[in-house]
């Protein structure tokens, strides 16, 4: 039983670390993209469009939001729990 719990805990920690890294990398990419967009935009309309894109709240949500966001975050955790339950059940059946 402890073997399965430790495996699930390790997988959960890996998912959290990857989501955190991915979020910060995405923020850096968006910051660079916005700077380039504003710098390269020739007309005031295009500059206005760049600024409006920068105000998207979802892009700047805390990194933990991605872990519980509907539907991808919840579906991922549900899949992991389901697979862990199936693995545990297969192990119990084998014994």
C-alpha positions in Angstrom: 0.0 0.0 0.0 2.8 2.4 0.9 4.5 1.7 -2.4 1.4 2.9 -4.3 1.0 6.0 -2.1 4.6 7.0 -2.6 4.3 6.5 -6.3 1.2 8.7 -6.5 2.9 11.3 -4.3 6.0 11.4 -6.6 3.8 11.7 -9.7 1.8 14.5 -8.1 5.0 16.4 -7.1 6.4 16.0 -10.7 3.2 17.4 -12.1 3.2 20.4 -9.7 6.9 21.2 -10.6 6.3 20.9 -14.3 3.2 23.1 -14.2 5.1 25.7 -12.2 8.1 25.7 -14.6 5.8 25.8 -17.6 3.8 28.8 -16.2 6.9 30.9 -15.5 8.3 30.0 -18.9 5.0 31.1 -20.5 5.0 34.4 -18.6 8.5 35.1 -19.9 7.5 34.3 -23.5 4.4 36.5 -23.2 6.4 39.4 -21.8 8.9 39.1 -24.7 6.1 38.8 -27.2 4.3 41.9 -25.9 7.5 43.9 -25.9 8.2 42.9 -29.5 4.6 43.5 -30.5 4.5 47.0 -29.1 8.0 47.8 -30.5 7.2 46.6 -34.0 3.6 47.8 -34.2 3.6 50.7 -36.7 0.1 52.1 -36.4 -1.6 53.2 -33.1 -4.4 50.7 -33.8 -1.9 47.8 -33.7 -0.3 49.1 -30.6 -3.7 49.3 -29.0 -4.4 45.7 -30.0 -1.1 44.6 -28.4 -2.0 46.3 -25.2 -5.5 44.7 -25.1 -4.0 41.3 -25.6 -1.7 42.0 -22.6 -4.7 42.4 -20.4 -5.9 38.8 -20.7 -6.3 37.7 -17.1 -6.0 34.0 -17.8 -2.4 34.4 -19.1 -1.3 35.9 -15.8 -3.2 33.7 -13.3 -1.1 32.2 -10.5 0.6 29.0 -11.6 -1.4 26.9 -9.2 -4.5 27.8 -11.1 -3.4 25.6 -14.0 -3.4 22.6 -11.7 -7.1 23.0 -10.7 -8.5 24.8 -13.8 -11.5 23.3 -15.5 -11.3 21.2 -17.6 -7.7 20.3 -18.1 -6.4 20.4 -14.5 -9.4 18.5 -13.1 -9.3 15.9 -15.8 -5.6 15.3 -15.3 -6.0 14.7 -11.6 -9.1 12.5 -12.2 -7.2 10.4 -14.7 -4.2 10.0 -12.3 -6.5 9.0 -9.4 -8.3 6.5 -11.7 -5.1 5.0 -13.0 -3.8 4.7 -9.4 -7.0 3.0 -8.3 -6.8 0.5 -11.2 -3.2 -0.3 -10.5 -4.0 -0.8 -6.8 -6.9 -3.0 -7.6 -4.8 -5.1 -10.0 -2.2 -5.5 -7.4 -4.8 -6.6 -4.8 -6.4 -9.0 -7.3 -3.0 -10.6 -8.1 -2.3 -11.1 -4.4 
